[in-house]
Amino acid sequence: MPPALNIENFDEVTSKQLTFVEFFSPYCSHCLALAPTWEKTYKLFKDEMAKLNIEMKQVNCVESGDLCEREEIFAYPNLRLYSPERDRESGEYKPGKLKFVDSYPRNLMRTEDNFKKYMKNSVAEFNSGSIDLPSASIGISVDEILKLITGEHNNEEPVFVTFFPASDKQWKMTDENGKSQFDRSCLDCIETKQTWDKLSNHILSIVKTGHFNCFTNPTVCEKLGFQSLTHPGTRSSPKFVMFLPRTAGILKIDYNGDINVNAMKKWATKLYENFQYDTVNAKDLTEVMEFRKNLPFEPLNSYYPLANKISVVLFYDIDTVTEEDKAILPYLLELVTKSPFNINLYTAKHKKIETNIETQAKNLVEFINYDENAKPWKFDRSLFLASTLTTKPTLYVFRDNTLFTSVYQSFAPEDIRDVDKLDNFIKANQYPLYQELTPELFEHYFNGKGTDDKIVVTFIDSEDAQRTNKEFYNISIAAHEYHYMKKQYYFEKLNNDRENKYEKVKKLKDSKADSTQVIKAMREEIPHYFNDNEVLFTFIDLANEPEMIKKLGWNINGEKYQPGDSIIVSRDDKYYWNQNLQGEQLTNDPYKMKPILQALLEGKSKLLYNLVGSPFGKLLRYMDIIHSRGLFGYIQLIALIYAAYFIISKLKGKKWKPGHGRSRSAQGLGILGDINLPKKD
């Protein structure tokens, strides 16, 4: 590793080319953990860095405390990007001048591959001149912000505003010299401003951006609920609000996601595309997404990464719809905007859309009849109606390259206005047919909802395009087949429950039972299980995330998964299954996947499972059942050990007690026993 920079040479080195700098302390545990990755990246990437004209450097903040104080380093390790400073008018670089232009994203894992990608992307931005473009964000006056809040502005487009714990003077001075002039109580203000400045140029064509400083205008910020931003010295972070035109039916939506350009751009773009509630017909759906009425019996030519578009459609009958029915659109807008998936919101009234949904269902059955040796699946219209029958307006959720559509089953006018029910429906149906499982999406798939719901994870290698398309095809078959298999399983259960109910009522009537008993039996509600035992399908790209499996604890026996292998994980992330019914490694093969998913659905087979992240080796694998129960499990174990010890001690005491087990004559007592015992009256 090259020598660490200090205050004497820092400006000279970082003003010559892009420099990726790690500020660290030798006493920081996180720094020590990062050290091997940083060093390995440097050694492997050294030659390429020279060609790209970027360097990796370090600053020891114990030895160079003056430099770290000047650069306002408050936490370690702190990974920053510096570039030569450019004159805004001439575009020429200023000799010996540098600029802190970016921070390594907090939510991006610190791996060799991610460090390399970050530096390559930074070089591309630097060479294009976009890395230090002047911000497109404009200062918002009090009059302007009040018009945005009340919806009285003339803009037909959204306006994205950041609220900062700063004064107008602090913002201006930071803009002019590139150094933070913000209060130290706002630890991330300079990094957030850099992100905001970049974002303002990335979304310039779709929304306007502005900034509002709460130290200068505290009253407005307090009215918006941002009291913490108005007091200097109070620890706080900037807030973000998208203000919408009145036509959207909602005036503002807060952004509460990660502070990075990609996440914020995705959020702003989605909101911009959806706030107008475009109306679509059956043909439009085929143009805005990969809507399918049938699927070929061969792999699709997919382009990776997948777009995975999802369309949420408020479908209504033009003759009966009311303004009150459409009033749920702003709420739906908030729901789809929060979702991390690629969802668009539309309205529709074209009756052919309903016809297409039934056509999809019929063709789905044909698609999953791939096994000539198995009993063929058949389209059951009664099942179709039971899972799609609804009043209008209702919601349909269409997915790319998918032959089943999720239907919001509404049976009364108030159902479509039930915000809790709508919320649950969108959350349950926001997932694509199959989606890459990334660290960012992990919490959305594994949300602790118990072991009944499962996630199928298949491993791919995106560098092999032909093999990857084949894996996607196999996932599609398995996903479609499980969807139909589960619906049919619960439809049969529903019919059986109904028959049992009718039989129970009949017996009560025949036996002339009390009328209250008969009425009670008749009122027993038959639950619908169609949403139970959900299985979602995902994949992990081993080319991009080779270490993800180990970090997630899905290879406790040292398994080295290959492209084409699969595992099934409980949605609470406690258990996983990686063997088929023959005890072999589970693979992404519909013939092998179907029986294990069926066994998990029916719960009839005791499948061998593994405990996620088990701390025990193979010899102590039996301890997993104790560990899976948490503290209660260990308390039970201690109680059992104590009970066993107590019983053994008692048995040993009886066995070795003097005279125990010897005859009376052997003890010298004769047949009369101890003659000195007290006499009984």
C-alpha positions in Angstrom: 0.0 0.0 0.0 1.3 3.5 -0.7 2.1 5.8 2.2 -0.9 7.6 3.9 -1.5 11.2 2.9 -1.1 14.0 5.3 -1.9 17.7 5.4 1.4 18.6 3.5 0.7 16.5 0.4 -3.1 15.9 0.4 -4.1 18.9 -1.8 -1.2 18.3 -4.2 -2.1 14.7 -4.7 -5.9 15.0 -4.9 -5.8 18.0 -7.3 -4.1 16.1 -10.1 -6.7 13.3 -10.7 -9.7 11.6 -9.2 -8.8 10.2 -5.8 -10.7 7.6 -3.8 -9.7 8.3 -0.2 -10.3 6.2 2.9 -10.1 8.2 6.2 -9.5 5.7 9.0 -8.4 5.2 12.6 -6.2 2.3 13.5 -8.3 1.8 16.6 -11.6 1.5 14.7 -12.9 -2.0 14.5 -14.8 -1.3 11.3 -11.6 0.1 9.7 -9.7 -3.0 10.7 -12.4 -5.2 9.2 -12.3 -3.2 5.9 -8.5 -3.2 5.7 -8.1 -6.5 3.8 -10.8 -5.6 1.3 -9.3 -2.2 0.6 -5.8 -3.6 0.2 -6.9 -6.4 -2.0 -8.8 -4.0 -4.2 -5.8 -1.8 -4.5 -3.5 -4.6 -5.6 -5.9 -6.2 -8.1 -7.0 -2.9 -9.6 -3.7 -1.0 -9.5 -2.8 -1.4 -13.2 -6.3 -0.5 -14.4 -6.4 2.5 -12.1 -3.4 3.9 -13.8 -5.1 3.6 -17.2 -8.3 5.2 -15.9 -6.4 8.0 -14.1 -7.8 7.4 -10.6 -6.0 6.6 -7.4 -6.8 4.9 -4.1 -5.3 6.7 -1.1 -5.6 6.6 2.7 -5.5 9.1 5.6 -4.7 8.0 9.1 -6.7 10.3 11.3 -4.7 9.6 14.4 -1.5 10.7 12.7 -3.1 13.4 10.6 -5.8 14.8 13.0 -5.4 18.3 11.6 -6.3 17.1 8.1 -9.3 15.1 9.2 -10.6 18.0 11.2 -10.2 20.3 8.2 -12.1 17.8 6.1 -14.7 17.4 8.8 -14.3 13.6 9.3 -16.5 12.6 12.2 -16.8 8.9 11.7 -14.6 6.0 10.5 -14.1 4.6 8.0 -15.1 7.5 5.8 -14.8 6.9 2.0 -14.7 10.0 -0.1 -14.0 10.9 -3.7 -12.0 14.0 -4.6 -11.4 15.6 -8.0 -9.5 18.5 -9.4 -11.6 21.7 -9.2 -12.8 23.2 -12.5 -13.4 26.8 -13.2 -17.1 27.2 -13.8 -16.7 29.8 -16.6 -13.7 28.6 -18.5 -14.1 24.9 -17.7 -10.3 24.7 -17.1 -8.9 22.9 -14.0 -7.4 25.2 -11.3 -3.8 24.2 -10.4 -3.5 22.8 -6.9 -7.3 23.1 -6.2 -9.4 20.1 -5.3 -13.1 19.4 -4.6 -14.8 16.9 -2.5 -17.4 15.6 -5.0 -18.9 12.4 -3.6 -19.1 9.9 -0.8 -19.2 6.1 -1.2 -22.9 5.1 -0.8 -23.8 4.0 2.7 -26.1 1.2 1.6 -23.6 -0.2 -0.9 -21.7 -3.2 0.4 -18.0 -2.6 0.8 -16.7 -5.3 -1.5 -13.8 -5.5 -4.1 -16.3 -5.6 -7.0 -18.4 -2.7 -5.7 -15.2 -0.6 -5.1 -14.1 -1.2 -8.7 -17.6 -0.4 -10.1 -17.8 2.8 -8.0 -14.4 4.0 -9.3 -15.2 3.1 -12.9 -18.5 5.0 -12.7 -16.8 7.9 -11.1 -14.2 8.1 -13.9 -17.0 8.0 -16.5 -18.9 10.9 -14.8 -15.7 12.9 -14.4 -14.7 12.4 -18.1 -18.2 13.5 -19.2 -18.0 16.5 -17.0 -21.2 15.6 -15.1 -19.4 14.9 -11.8 -19.2 18.5 -10.9 -21.9 20.2 -12.9 -23.4 23.3 -11.3 -26.6 22.3 -9.4 -29.9 22.8 -11.2 -31.7 23.2 -7.8 -33.0 26.7 -7.3 -33.6 28.6 -4.0 -37.3 28.6 -3.1 -38.7 31.8 -1.7 -41.3 31.9 1.1 -44.1 33.0 -1.3 -43.2 30.2 -3.7 -43.2 27.5 -1.0 -46.5 28.6 0.3 -48.0 28.3 -3.2 -46.6 24.8 -3.5 -48.0 23.8 -0.1 -51.5 25.1 -0.9 -51.5 23.9 -4.5 -51.9 27.4 -5.9 -48.8 27.3 -8.1 -49.2 27.4 -11.8 -46.9 24.4 -12.4 -48.4 21.4 -14.1 -45.4 19.4 -13.2 -44.2 18.2 -9.8 -41.5 20.1 -7.9 -39.0 18.2 -5.7 -37.8 20.3 -2.8 -35.2 19.6 -0.1 -35.5 21.3 3.3 -32.1 21.9 4.9 -31.0 22.7 8.5 -29.1 25.7 7.2 -29.3 29.3 6.3 -29.3 30.8 2.8 -25.8 32.2 3.6 -24.4 28.7 4.6 -25.8 27.2 1.4 -24.4 29.9 -0.8 -20.9 29.7 0.8 -20.8 26.0 0.5 -21.8 26.3 -3.1 -19.0 28.8 -3.8 -16.0 27.1 -2.2 -17.0 23.4 -2.2 -16.3 23.1 1.6 -19.0 22.5 4.1 -20.3 25.7 5.9 -23.1 23.8 7.5 -23.5 23.3 11.3 -21.5 20.3 12.6 -24.8 19.0 14.1 -25.8 18.0 10.6 -23.2 15.3 10.1 -24.3 14.4 6.6 -25.3 17.8 5.2 -22.4 18.2 2.8 -22.8 14.6 1.4 -26.6 15.1 1.1 -26.0 18.4 -0.8 -23.6 16.7 -3.2 -26.2 14.0 -3.9 -29.0 16.6 -4.3 -26.9 18.7 -6.7 -26.2 15.6 -8.9 -29.8 14.5 -8.7 -31.1 17.9 -9.9 -29.2 17.4 -13.2 -30.3 13.8 -13.5 -34.1 14.6 -13.3 -34.0 18.0 -15.0 -36.2 16.9 -17.8 -39.0 15.6 -15.7 -39.3 17.6 -12.5 -38.0 20.9 -11.1 -35.8 20.8 -8.0 -35.5 23.5 -5.3 -34.0 24.0 -1.9 -35.5 25.7 1.1 -33.3 26.6 4.1 -35.0 26.3 7.5 -32.7 28.5 9.6 -33.6 31.4 7.4 -37.3 30.5 7.3 -38.1 28.6 10.5 -41.9 29.3 10.6 -42.7 27.5 7.3 -40.6 24.5 8.2 -42.3 24.2 11.6 -45.7 24.3 10.0 -44.6 21.4 7.8 -43.5 19.4 10.8 -39.8 19.9 10.4 -39.1 21.5 13.8 -35.8 19.8 14.1 -34.5 21.6 11.0 -35.1 25.1 12.5 -32.7 25.0 15.5 -28.9 25.4 15.0 -27.1 22.8 17.1 -29.9 20.3 17.0 -28.9 17.0 15.3 -31.0 16.6 12.2 -30.9 15.6 8.6 -32.4 17.2 5.5 -35.9 16.3 4.4 -37.4 15.8 0.9 -40.9 16.5 -0.4 -42.4 16.2 -3.8 -45.1 18.8 -4.4 -47.8 17.9 -6.9 -50.3 19.8 -9.0 -53.9 19.9 -7.7 -55.0 17.5 -10.5 -53.1 14.7 -8.7 -55.6 14.8 -5.9 -52.8 15.0 -3.3 -50.5 18.0 -2.8 -47.3 16.5 -1.4 -45.6 13.1 -0.9 -42.5 12.8 1.4 -39.4 10.9 0.3 -38.1 8.7 3.1 -35.8 6.4 1.2 -32.0 6.1 0.8 -30.1 9.2 0.1 -28.4 8.3 -3.2 -28.9 9.5 -6.8 -30.2 6.2 -8.2 -32.8 5.6 -5.5 -34.1 9.2 -5.5 -34.1 9.4 -9.3 -36.1 6.1 -9.5 -38.6 7.4 -7.0 -39.0 10.8 -8.7 -39.4 9.2 -12.1 -42.0 6.7 -10.9 -44.0 9.5 -9.2 -43.8 11.7 -12.4 -45.0 8.8 -14.6 -48.0 7.9 -12.3 -49.5 11.1 -10.9 -51.5 11.7 -14.1 -53.4 8.4 -13.8 -53.2 7.6 -17.6 -56.1 5.6 -19.0 -55.2 2.4 -20.9 -57.0 -0.1 -23.0 -56.1 -3.8 -23.8 -53.7 -2.8 -26.7 -52.0 -0.1 -24.6 -51.1 -2.7 -22.0 -49.0 -4.6 -24.6 -47.2 -1.3 -25.4 -46.4 -0.2 -21.8 -45.3 -3.6 -20.6 -44.7 -7.2 -21.7 -48.3 -8.2 -21.3 -48.9 -11.7 -22.4 -52.0 -13.8 -23.2 -49.9 -16.8 -23.8 -46.3 -17.9 -23.5 -44.1 -20.0 -25.8 -42.8 -23.4 -24.8 -39.2 -22.2 -25.0 -37.1 -19.5 -23.3 -37.8 -15.9 -24.0 -35.0 -13.7 -25.3 -34.8 -11.7 -22.0 -32.5 -8.7 -21.6 -30.7 -8.7 -18.3 -31.1 -6.8 -16.0 -34.9 -7.4 -16.3 -37.3 -4.5 -16.6 -40.0 -6.5 -14.7 -42.8 -4.0 -15.2 -45.9 -4.2 -13.1 -49.2 -2.4 -14.0 -51.7 -1.6 -11.2 -55.0 -0.8 -13.0 -58.1 0.7 -11.4 -60.7 -0.9 -13.6 -64.2 0.6 -13.5 -67.6 0.4 -15.3 -68.2 3.7 -17.1 -71.9 3.5 -16.4 -71.7 3.1 -12.6 -68.4 4.7 -11.6 -68.6 7.7 -9.2 -66.1 10.4 -8.3 -65.9 8.8 -4.9 -64.7 5.6 -6.4 -61.8 7.5 -8.2 -60.9 9.2 -4.9 -58.7 6.3 -4.0 -56.3 7.1 -6.8 -54.1 9.5 -4.7 -53.8 6.8 -2.0 -52.9 4.2 -4.6 -50.3 6.7 -5.9 -48.6 6.8 -2.5 -48.7 3.0 -2.2 -47.1 2.3 -5.6 -44.5 5.1 -5.1 -43.4 3.5 -1.9 -42.9 0.1 -3.5 -39.3 -0.7 -4.5 -40.5 -2.5 -7.6 -41.1 -1.1 -11.1 -44.9 -0.3 -10.8 -47.0 1.9 -12.9 -50.5 3.1 -12.0 -53.3 3.3 -14.6 -57.1 3.5 -15.0 -59.1 1.4 -17.5 -62.7 0.7 -18.6 -62.0 -1.4 -21.7 -64.0 -4.6 -21.3 -61.6 -6.6 -23.5 -59.1 -6.4 -20.5 -61.5 -8.7 -18.6 -61.7 -11.1 -21.5 -58.0 -11.2 -21.7 -57.7 -12.2 -18.0 -59.7 -15.3 -18.6 -57.7 -16.1 -21.8 -54.6 -15.9 -19.7 -55.9 -18.3 -17.2 -56.8 -20.9 -19.9 -53.4 -20.6 -21.6 -51.7 -20.9 -18.2 -53.0 -24.4 -17.9 -51.6 -25.3 -21.3 -48.2 -23.8 -20.4 -47.8 -25.9 -17.3 -48.7 -29.2 -19.0 -45.0 -29.9 -19.7 -44.8 -33.3 -18.1 -46.3 -36.0 -20.3 -46.1 -38.6 -17.5 -48.1 -36.5 -15.0 -51.9 -36.2 -14.8 -52.7 -33.2 -17.0 -53.9 -29.9 -15.4 -57.3 -28.8 -16.6 -58.9 -25.3 -16.7 -61.6 -25.1 -14.0 -63.9 -22.2 -14.6 -65.4 -22.5 -11.2 -62.0 -22.1 -9.6 -61.3 -19.1 -12.0 -64.5 -17.4 -10.9 -64.0 -18.1 -7.2 -60.6 -16.3 -7.3 -61.5 -13.4 -9.7 -65.2 -12.6 -9.1 -65.6 -9.0 -8.0 -67.7 -5.9 -8.2 -66.4 -2.8 -9.9 -64.5 -0.6 -9.6 -61.7 -3.1 -8.7 -57.9 -3.4 -9.1 -56.0 -5.6 -11.5 -52.3 -6.3 -11.2 -50.5 -7.3 -14.4 -46.9 -8.5 -14.5 -44.4 -8.8 -17.3 -44.5 -12.2 -19.1 -47.0 -13.7 -16.6 -50.2 -15.6 -17.3 -52.0 -14.9 -14.0 -53.4 -11.5 -13.0 -54.1 -10.6 -9.4 -57.6 -9.4 -8.8 -58.8 -7.2 -5.8 -62.0 -9.1 -4.9 -64.5 -6.5 -3.9 -68.0 -7.6 -2.9 -69.5 -4.3 -1.6 -69.0 -0.6 -2.5 -67.1 0.1 0.7 -64.4 -2.6 -0.1 -62.7 -0.5 -2.7 -62.4 2.4 -0.2 -61.0 0.2 2.6 -57.4 1.7 2.8 -56.1 -1.1 5.0 -57.3 -3.8 2.6 -55.9 -1.8 -0.4 -52.6 -1.5 1.4 -52.4 -5.3 2.1 -53.4 -6.1 -1.5 -50.7 -3.9 -3.1 -48.0 -5.1 -0.7 -48.9 -8.7 -1.4 -49.0 -8.3 -5.1 -46.2 -5.9 -5.8 -43.7 -8.7 -6.7 -42.7 -9.6 -10.3 -43.0 -13.3 -11.5 -39.3 -13.6 -10.7 -36.9 -10.9 -9.5 -33.2 -10.6 -8.8 -32.6 -10.7 -5.1 -30.3 -7.9 -4.2 -29.2 -6.6 -0.7 -31.6 -3.7 -1.2 -34.6 -5.9 -1.9 -33.9 -8.5 0.8 -36.0 -6.8 3.5 -39.0 -6.7 1.1 -38.9 -10.4 0.5 -37.9 -11.6 4.0 -40.3 -9.7 6.3 -40.7 -12.1 9.2 -44.2 -13.3 8.4 -43.7 -16.9 9.5 -42.6 -20.1 7.9 -45.8 -20.9 5.7 -44.7 -18.4 3.0 -41.6 -19.3 1.1 -39.0 -17.8 -1.2 -37.4 -19.9 -4.0 -33.9 -18.7 -4.7 -32.2 -19.8 -7.9 -28.6 -19.2 -8.8 -27.6 -17.9 -12.2 -24.5 -16.6 -14.0 -25.5 -13.5 -16.1 -22.3 -13.8 -18.1 -23.8 -16.9 -19.8 -26.8 -15.3 -21.5 -28.2 -18.5 -23.1 -28.0 -20.5 -19.9 -29.6 -17.6 -18.0 -32.6 -17.4 -20.4 -33.0 -21.2 -19.9 -33.0 -20.7 -16.1 -35.6 -17.9 -16.4 -37.8 -20.2 -18.5 -37.6 -23.0 -15.8 -38.4 -20.5 -13.1 -41.4 -19.3 -15.1 -42.8 -22.8 -15.4 -42.3 -23.6 -11.7 -43.9 -20.2 -10.7 -46.9 -20.7 -12.9 -47.4 -24.3 -11.9 -47.2 -23.5 -8.2 -49.7 -20.7 -8.6 -52.3 -23.0 -10.2 -51.5 -25.9 -7.9 -52.0 -23.8 -4.8 -55.3 -22.3 -6.1 -56.6 -25.8 -6.9 -55.5 -27.2 -3.5 -57.3 -24.5 -1.6 -60.4 -24.5 -3.9 -60.8 -28.2 -3.1 -60.4 -27.4 0.6 -63.0 -24.7 0.3 -65.5 -27.0 -1.3 -64.9 -29.7 1.4 -65.4 -27.2 4.2 -68.6 -26.1 2.6 -69.9 -29.6 2.3 -68.9 -30.3 5.9 -70.8 -27.2 7.0 -74.0 -28.2 5.1 -73.7 -31.7 6.5 -73.4 -30.3 10.0 -76.5 -28.1 9.6 -78.5 -31.0 8.1 -77.7 -33.3 11.0 -78.7 -30.6 13.5 -82.0 -30.0 11.7 -82.7 -33.8 11.4 -82.0 -34.2 15.1 -84.4 -31.3 15.8 -81.6 -29.4 17.6 -82.3 -26.0 19.2 -82.7 -23.3 16.6 -79.9 -21.2 18.1 -77.5 -24.1 17.4 -78.7 -24.4 13.8 -78.4 -20.6 13.2 -74.9 -20.6 14.8 -73.8 -23.5 12.5 -75.2 -21.7 9.5 -73.4 -18.5 10.3 -70.0 -20.2 10.6 -67.8 -18.4 8.0 -65.8 -20.6 5.6 -62.3 -19.0 5.3 -60.7 -18.4 1.9 -57.1 -19.6 1.8 -56.1 -18.4 -1.6 -53.5 -16.0 -0.2 -52.0 -18.5 2.2 -48.7 -20.4 1.5 -47.4 -17.9 -0.9 -44.2 -18.7 -2.8 -42.2 -15.9 -4.4 -39.5 -16.6 -7.0 -36.1 -14.9 -7.0 -32.6 -15.4 -8.3 -29.1 -14.4 -7.3 -26.5 -13.6 -9.9 -23.3 -15.3 -8.8 -21.4 -13.1 -11.2 -22.4 -10.0 -9.3 -22.9 -11.3 -5.7 -20.5 -14.2 -5.2 -20.3 -13.7 -1.4 -24.0 -13.1 -0.8 -24.9 -16.7 0.1 -22.3 -16.9 2.9 -23.4 -13.6 4.4 -27.0 -14.7 4.4 -26.2 -18.0 6.2 -27.7 -20.2 3.5 -24.7 -22.6 3.3 -24.2 -23.8 6.8 -22.7 -27.1 5.6 -20.3 -25.4 3.3 -22.4 -25.8 0.1 -21.0 -24.2 -3.0 -24.0 -23.5 -5.1 -23.6 -23.5 -8.9 -25.7 -21.8 -11.6 -28.9 -23.8 -11.9 -29.0 -24.8 -8.2 -32.0 -23.6 -6.1 -32.9 -23.4 -2.5 -36.2 -22.7 -0.7 -36.2 -20.3 2.3 -39.0 -19.6 4.7 -40.1 -16.0 4.6 -39.1 -15.4 8.2 -35.5 -16.4 7.1 -35.2 -19.1 9.7 -35.2 -22.3 7.7 -34.1 -23.4 4.2 -34.4 -26.5 2.1 -31.7 -27.3 -0.5 -32.4 -31.0 -1.3 -35.1 -32.6 -3.5 -37.1 -35.6 -2.4 -34.3 -37.9 -3.4 -31.8 -36.2 -1.1 -29.9 -34.6 -3.9 -29.1 -30.9 -4.4 -32.3 -29.1 -5.4 -32.0 -27.6 -8.9 -34.0 -25.2 -11.0 -35.8 -28.1 -12.7 -39.7 -28.0 -12.8 -39.8 -31.8 -12.6 -37.8 -31.7 -9.3 -39.2 -28.4 -8.0 -42.9 -29.4 -8.2 -42.9 -32.3 -5.7 -41.0 -30.4 -3.0 -43.2 -27.4 -3.3 -46.3 -29.6 -3.2 -45.0 -31.4 -0.1 -44.4 -28.0 1.6 -47.9 -26.9 0.6 -49.7 -30.0 1.9 -47.4 -30.4 4.9 -47.6 -34.2 4.6 -43.9 -34.9 4.2 -41.2 -34.3 6.9 -38.7 -32.6 4.6 -35.1 -32.2 5.9 -34.5 -28.5 6.6 -31.5 -26.4 7.6 -31.4 -23.6 10.2 -30.3 -20.3 8.6 -27.0 -19.2 10.0 -26.7 -22.1 12.3 -23.7 -21.6 14.7 -23.2 -25.4 15.1 -21.1 -27.7 12.9 -22.3 -30.9 11.4 -21.6 -32.9 14.5 -23.9 -30.7 16.6 -26.6 -30.2 13.9 -29.1 -31.7 16.3 -28.7 -28.5 18.4 -30.4 -26.5 15.6 -33.9 -27.3 17.0 -32.9 -25.8 20.3 -31.3 -22.7 18.7 -34.3 -22.1 16.5 -36.5 -21.6 19.6 -34.3 -18.8 20.9 -33.8 -18.2 24.6 -36.8 -20.4 25.5 -35.1 -23.3 23.7 -32.0 -22.9 25.7 -34.0 -22.6 29.0 -35.7 -25.9 28.1 -32.3 -27.5 27.4 -30.9 -26.3 30.8 -34.0 -27.6 32.5 -33.7 -31.0 30.8 -30.0 -31.3 31.7 -30.8 -30.3 35.3 -33.6 -32.9 35.5 -31.4 -35.6 34.0 -28.6 -34.7 36.5 -31.1 -34.8 39.4 -32.5 -38.2 38.4 -29.0 -39.7 37.8 -27.8 -38.4 41.2 -30.8 -40.0 43.0 -30.2 -43.3 41.3 -26.5 -43.2 42.1 -27.3 -42.3 45.8 -29.5 -45.4 46.1 -27.0 -47.7 44.4 -24.0 -46.8 46.5 -25.6 -46.2 49.9 -24.0 -48.6 52.5 -26.1 -51.7 52.9 -28.3 -50.8 49.9 -29.3 -53.9 48.1 -27.9 -56.4 50.8 -30.2 -59.0 52.5 -31.2 -58.6 56.1 -29.0 -61.5 57.2 -26.0 -60.1 55.4 -26.5 -56.9 57.5 -26.5 -58.9 60.8 -30.1 -58.2 61.5 -31.6 -61.6 61.2 -35.1 -62.3 60.0 -36.6 -60.0 62.7 -34.8 -56.9 61.6 -33.6 -54.2 64.0 -34.8 -55.2 67.5 -33.9 -51.8 68.9 -36.7 -50.0 66.9 -39.2 -48.2 69.2 -42.2 -50.3 70.1 -45.6 -49.3 68.8 -48.5 -49.3 71.3 
